[in-house]
Amino acid sequence: MGDLWASCVFFLACCSGFCFGSPNRCDEVRKVFQLRQIGPNQLLPLSPRPGSDLQVCMSKNLTCCTKKMEEKYQLAARRDIQNLLQTSSSGLKFLISRNVAAFHDTFEVLIRQAENHTNAVLQESYGDMAVQAVGPVRELFTDISLFLLGSELNVDDLVQRFFDALFPLVYNHLINPGLSDISPGYAECVRSSSRDVRPFGGVPSLLADQIARSGVSGKLLLQALHLGIEVINTTDHLQLSRECRRALLKMHYCPHCQGLTQSKPCMGYCLNVMRGCLASMAEIDNHWREFVRSLEGLSARMQGPQDLEQVLLGVHTLLHDAVGHAQKNGPRLSAQVHKLCGPPSRRPAQSASIQRSSSRASIPLKALVRASGDSLAIRRRDFLNSLRLYRTFYGGLADQLCVSELASGDGLSCWNGTDIVKSYTLRVVGNGIKAQSANPEVKVKGADPVINQIIDKLKHVNQLLQGKSIPKLGSLDKIETGSGDTEGRYSGDCDDEDGCGGSGGGEVKRKVSRVSKLSPDVTGDHKHHHHHHYPPADDSEVEGRSRSLGLAGAIWVLILPCFHMLLAL
């Protein structure tokens, strides 16, 4: 009995030194919990405790987690992933948004250049008539600008309206000139007769066709890029399923419950979790690749009659042809106007002279300045060269996040969802919905309806970019913004772990984000996200922490018989 008593005393002394001489492993958990602002420190236990009430981070060993901590950890894991998604896409989003704004600016500059050039050439050729044509020319190019930037204007109507306004000027100065200008009433009659006498031949139809062809291509390019931003905004705010949220918690923060605050998941384990969580997003991959190819195809077709820059800067040539056609047919036109409107009615000579003098002073005679670096063709080429680097963005996103941000490096001990190991031994599945049927970490029920909506939009815009007609789906404007008003139910149901405030229904509804056509979000959300990176612990430290909690529990089991023996003595 004396030997047994001595052994118990020695054993208790050793245990006392182990338990109280080494630092409490929950202290490190508390520090990280506070540093990452996961929740109030009052949620943490003072010392390791049994974890029988935990739902995800269950362990046979004692734990530094409580149920409330587990809920906070799950919210933190979801927030971390969404921040990573937004950070990963920020470069792509900025590239598209910046170029949408740049294309808008280039269109505006090009419109003003073409207007000034047209006025200058008309002034050089026709003098006083060009002075009075400044107003109609400005209206023509303003309408073209509105058409390019999204207004539903009829190109035939806006072009014909310009030539209607031009005909009284041509008649007054070149076909039937007099000592003074024709009266406003007579000018209105001449204008009204334009569509009957067709003074400019086929030039109005030719100009309208060129503007429509080149303008529709430019307009489609802008609207397609806005849809690209909408795709990114949708995937940036992807709703994660309940299974995914639990898997992220298990991968990111369950190690903390065992004191392993600096451990990282094994590569294979991380790939399974992220490929499961982003399975719906991976379905965008083929359609996004086609989107990039279709934009390249559209850009290649924007040449010759579809080159907006060439068409707009060549308007003056067609106007010269139109006026020449009217002059050539002057006698016929004069007779037709006389028949419809009667003999010319003219203003007093003095008022005409005063008006011409006033108008001549206001004409803009700016020379054409073309900055080759700002041309549409060069800007499109540079943009597509950059966009091509992102053509595989959605297909490789899960892998990219694991390799660059989340997973442990090769040869290092890592977290496999249960313990610290040398390597992950379960099967690693591929990307996409179908591949997830064999995923050992995340159960994927099906595609997210919101992702399906955005895929449908990509399919449609790809067909439009390729020049295919889809009458039953309506215009691109309807595809771009219309279905964004449709509420879609998420595959991820809401529960108490989300902090949804006991909504009870378990359903969350969201609208696909809509992008303003004229105010693209250039900065994105990534500037407001902060990430903390912690250096990985070496193998001995990580394994030591894992063993310490388990050993502490085992020691108490051994101590209890000794206490019983002491009481019996």
Disulfide bonds with the S-S distance in Angstrom:
Cys26-Cys64 2.04
Cys57-Cys254 1.93
Cys65-Cys257 1.90
Cys189-Cys341 1.99
Cys244-Cys277 2.01
Cys266-Cys414 1.99
Cys270-Cys402 2.13
Cys494-Cys500 1.77
